[in-house]
Amino acid sequence: MTIMLKYPIARRRSTICSTIVRVLFFIIVFSSPLFAADADRDLLNRANAVFGPLPASMPSPDNPITPEKVKLGNMLFWEPRISSDGVVSCVKCHPLGLFAADGLKKALGNHCKENPRNSPTIFNAAAQISAHWIGNRASVEDQAKQALIGPPSFGMPTYESVEKVLKSIPGYVVLFKAAFPNDQDPVTVDNVARAIGAFERTLMTPSSFDAFVKGKASALNEQQKRGLRTFMDTGCTACHAGAYLGGQMYQKFGLIQPYWNLTKSQPVDEGRFAVTKNEADKYVFKVPILRNVAGTPPYFHDGSVDKLEDAVMIMAKLQLARDLTKEQTADIAAFLGSLTGTIPESALSVPLLPPAE
Amino acid sequence: MTIMLKYPIARRRSTICSTIVRVLFFIIVFSSPLFAADADRDLLNRANAVFGPLPASMPSPDNPITPEKVKLGNMLFWEPRISSDGVVSCVKCHPLGLFAADGLKKALGNHCKENPRNSPTIFNAAAQISAHWIGNRASVEDQAKQALIGPPSFGMPTYESVEKVLKSIPGYVVLFKAAFPNDQDPVTVDNVARAIGAFERTLMTPSSFDAFVKGKASALNEQQKRGLRTFMDTGCTACHAGAYLGGQMYQKFGLIQPYWNLTKSQPVDEGRFAVTKNEADKYVFKVPILRNVAGTPPYFHDGSVDKLEDAVMIMAKLQLARDLTKEQTADIAAFLGSLTGTIPESALSVPLLPPAE
């Protein structure tokens, strides 16, 4: 008995000891700065693979960026005289001091006409597959051009009427000539679009997230790192990947259940179906970029949700059937805050507009 | 006969000679640089006595200018979240790249409601006897405050509703505290008004005319000098005097004949009568300042006239019963062009607005 008893006790002791040793080992190893650094490195490597840092600009082979075009585009971005009520400029729906988004549910154009959808930021926006929510604008240039005669935006009667206004302002004639030196008749709406596009293609807002992705682990705080990990682990990166965290695909809003169940959207917007008339495109929208998302409420194509946390929670539920905890939601929101970037100087100076004659 | 004839001939010859000599003398003297300099000096002295150069700022004993107030005021000047449709900020009617005037006949406020009168520039504007065209705003501070609940401007329901919005934005709470350190509860509409007023009181636009008045004769070209002389000789300075060329008195618009005869104004605006109900104030308006006037069409309280030359011609006729020639009108317009000044850097940078929580 004694022997019988002794043996198991010794075995039990040895098992307990070894468990304690193991626990201690894990406590020591996993709480050490070395392990933290390893964890950071792992997160950093994953983030680098999934996102990568923001490039310096968003070039386009169709519209090379030149200083003359950017200068002119910057002025045209602020120009209200090419709108039907003399009040609408690009800045109206994209106020630069508010991260180039107007904070409204839906943008208000000429004569305060409501636009069909929420106006997205134009920062970091030119490298997306298309402009607008439903892919009915091929590029930022196309958007800038079509907006001029868009009934709820600038509302000018014709492209010619825009060109007529610009040609009547001698300062602009000189600036178009300088920006498009090879054109016989450079004051055209296509060149308006090219100039504004060139300006927009320079508007990058690098943030602490880019510093992190480039290797500076301390650029994100612990909550932001947790949020980033949760963001990736939850599957948000299925759509929100790349340096812009989105903008590269169309996706059905409400994969799991109708989006309006949670957003309380009124009326229901059929999304890209309006463009393609393809049943499969019902409720499909372009995946928006998430750069500066914390600074550009309200959220979604119709601005139906005011708070970032609510938008995060709704997205996880609608797209991934995931019920995030309050903590996870707050962590992801904190991570998204790290995408709030530095607005370039060039976007924060008001250009003097040439006077009418 | 011979003698009889000779004497008069000799006398005639001597008279002719002396006339030639006199003419030559005048030609030589008056065309000499010395005389030109004298003429310039005379014009310069007159201009200095009548106008004087622009001061460095427009201080008010009621609202001392401090850097903290100016910083906050600059931000509030761009803030649309304190308007009933989320679109109106001071900048809407005073776009800084267009000399802080919107170029419309009558300003468009919240929900595109038309304001009763043309929006004046806010550059160099704070030292006038009052704000607005009919003297229904005591100062720029009073204007900024009343605009917040003005039905056609910001259109907020109450002052409290403005304060509520600002208090909900943590960044503003900090900024108000810094700007009004002695206030227990600094986020008030009166402090909004003081901050915006302090910002506006710094917005001076010195121009080539100021260089001239300070003694640099070459700062105006010959046409501008002729225009300045004609401006003074015609009597325009009866009202448009001082460093701001106006803004110091009320005056009947149409002293000689009803203003709408020439401006074709529709409807007729009774001006200051609306404020005082005094018959003598019918068609009386504040004399506007003329700083940057060439850059701020259209003209008059209702923006009824598009061209500066037309406005000059109409004013001479309506107020002074003077029919200016085309040349005189062009000269005065050229002189008025010398009042187009340099917009201060501080007015041309877009402030980042604090995010909502």
Contacts between the chains, C-beta under 8 A, distances in Angstrom:
chain1	res1	chain2	res2	distance
A	78	B	95	7.5
A	78	B	97	5.5
A	80	B	95	6.9
A	80	B	98	7.7
A	80	B	102	7.5
A	80	B	103	7.1
A	81	B	103	6.5
A	85	B	104	7.9
A	85	B	108	6.8
A	85	B	112	7.3
A	86	B	102	7.3
A	86	B	103	5.9
A	86	B	104	5.2
A	87	B	92	7.4
A	87	B	102	7.1
A	87	B	104	7.0
A	87	B	108	5.6
A	87	B	112	7.8
A	92	B	87	7.4
A	95	B	78	7.5
A	95	B	80	6.9
A	96	B	350	4.9
A	97	B	78	5.5
A	97	B	350	4.5
A	97	B	351	5.5
A	97	B	352	5.3
A	97	B	353	5.0
A	98	B	80	7.7
A	98	B	353	5.5
A	102	B	80	7.5
A	102	B	86	7.4
A	102	B	87	7.1
A	103	B	80	7.1
A	103	B	81	6.5
A	103	B	86	5.9
A	104	B	85	8.0
A	104	B	86	5.2
A	104	B	87	7.1
A	108	B	85	6.8
A	108	B	87	5.6
A	111	B	112	5.5
A	112	B	85	7.3
A	112	B	87	7.8
A	112	B	111	5.5
A	112	B	112	3.8
A	294	B	355	7.0
A	295	B	355	5.3
A	297	B	356	6.5
A	343	B	352	6.7
A	347	B	350	7.4
A	348	B	349	5.6
A	348	B	350	4.4
A	348	B	352	7.5
A	349	B	348	5.6
A	349	B	349	5.4
A	349	B	350	7.1
A	350	B	96	4.9
A	350	B	97	4.5
A	350	B	347	7.4
A	350	B	348	4.4
A	350	B	349	7.1
A	350	B	350	6.4
A	351	B	97	5.5
A	352	B	97	5.3
A	352	B	343	6.6
A	352	B	348	7.5
A	353	B	97	4.9
A	353	B	98	5.5
A	355	B	294	7.0
A	355	B	295	5.3
A	356	B	297	6.5
